[in-house]
Amino acid sequence: MRKQIAAANWKMNLGLEEANNLLDSLVQANIELSGDRETVLAVPFPYLLLAKEKLKGSNNFYVGAQNCYTKENGAFTGEISASMLKSCNVDYVIIGHSERREYFNESNFILFQKIDICLKNNLKPIFCCGESLTVREAEAQNQYVETQLKESLLHLDANEVRNFVIAYEPIWAIGTGKTATADQAQEMHAFIRKVLSEKYGDDVAQSISILYGGSVKAANAKEIFGKPDVDGGLVGGASLNASEFIQIMQSLK
Ligand SMILES: O=C(CO)COP(=O)(O)O
């Protein structure tokens, strides 16, 4: 079975003490995630090393960054490179979150470059895609997401793409309390898998985890994750509360 993943995206939240407490609560809960299930905590840059340290010895817990720059190193004040993240033993990097696309003008081409630099540094990208409400209302979501995939990902070869996680995050469901229904999530996930299958064949497409993101909480996680093409979630607000996130972890198939 492909990996089932509960990924937390803390976004730009929590001070050091709160981050410390949340990590402690997650570790102390001592949740055993067996087999193909895992947790990724995508924390703000200043807490990456702390998270690595705290999660040492916790099985199936991985640490992620929320972004990286397109270049290897150099005079780019304020940016963080993929090789720096790798040197801190970070495992995953979220690439192309809709907030980065919207507020920091990250185009599909910039994301194409970020994906390449992550793979070159042996970091696993969690590539985010998803449409706005306007696109969904025009029933153009499939075409929109397919373009995002084509312009940022589908240049990779089959071996590279196996190191990937995709997160479908409809923008209209992020932080709004408005979740896509489990059926809407399934429909898009199946479509994404079909696009992958057309390019890489069914074996590769079946091996890639596709997460759903957008107002996932303890109360709806089981239903959404229960769908055949939904392999877990990328969770924002609800990942800031230990007991809520633990219940989400426990909702993985
Ligand atoms: O953007 C998200 C995760 O990356 C989803 O955020 P919320 O879970 O707060 O809706």
Ligand as a Chemical Component Dictionary entry (heavy atoms), coordinates in Angstrom:
data_LIG
# 
_chem_comp.id                   LIG 
_chem_comp.type                 NON-POLYMER 
_chem_comp.pdbx_formal_charge   0 
_chem_comp.three_letter_code    LIG 
# 
loop_
_chem_comp_atom.comp_id 
_chem_comp_atom.atom_id 
_chem_comp_atom.alt_atom_id 
_chem_comp_atom.type_symbol 
_chem_comp_atom.charge 
_chem_comp_atom.model_Cartn_x 
_chem_comp_atom.model_Cartn_y 
_chem_comp_atom.model_Cartn_z 
_chem_comp_atom.pdbx_ordinal 
LIG O1 O1 O 0 -3.560 25.214 3.918 1  
LIG C1 C1 C 0 -3.787 24.211 4.569 2  
LIG C2 C2 C 0 -2.729 23.223 4.834 3  
LIG O2 O2 O 0 -1.610 23.474 4.068 4  
LIG C3 C3 C 0 -5.124 23.964 5.141 5  
LIG O3 O3 O 0 -5.332 24.878 6.146 6  
LIG P1 P1 P 0 -6.575 24.677 7.138 7  
LIG O4 O4 O 0 -6.505 23.246 7.598 8  
LIG O5 O5 O 0 -6.349 25.671 8.234 9  
LIG O6 O6 O 0 -7.810 24.926 6.326 10 
# 
loop_
_chem_comp_bond.comp_id 
_chem_comp_bond.atom_id_1 
_chem_comp_bond.atom_id_2 
_chem_comp_bond.value_order 
_chem_comp_bond.pdbx_ordinal 
LIG O1 C1 DOUB 1 
LIG C1 C2 SING 2 
LIG C1 C3 SING 3 
LIG C2 O2 SING 4 
LIG C3 O3 SING 5 
LIG O3 P1 SING 6 
LIG P1 O4 DOUB 7 
LIG P1 O5 SING 8 
LIG P1 O6 SING 9 
# 
